């Protein structure tokens, strides 16, 4: 049986182009879904999902290069993911750069009642899903062969599209921010700091502070 050389060459070319496209897509930000495949069982209110600081590993850059860090908590909708994805992928296409999300896809449900609904009637219907974000959490990370001055305008524009205050940072800048905060606390000569007053319960002040004040000492509410 004679071999079809042209057919084999076409299949080989198709496989190479598919592999190249898969490698290119792996470098870009992946599209997220509007609704989760598996409904989570987290029934907490959204205010408890966005208050306070994030975990230590969520506020660090894994690849030790560039990223976008939020300065306050908030909720990310599907349109925010889509806007940032299009902007970042347009920049990274054709460059030796890769990007990845550091936050999960939208999973927390937001309900809504009809316009003319009366009081009562139970829980409203599902309107859309969001991703709760806490302060100091890294939203996206960019790494590859590029200088910070080259990627800063793009990251700054991506940070401005988020619904909460955010800024573009690199690895050394992020560490310097945390180190400066720690140094200011250590060199503070004022004895009556918020931490000292609340910890020692001066003037019975714990009657007026919340559990979050005892945990974060007034840094975030």
Beta strands, then each sheet from edge to edge (+ up, - down):
strand 1: 66-70
strand 2: 74-76
strand 3: 97-101
strand 4: 108-112
strand 5: 125-133
strand 6: 138-144
strand 7: 166-170
sheet 1: 3+ 6- 1+ 7-
sheet 2: 2+ 5- 4+
end
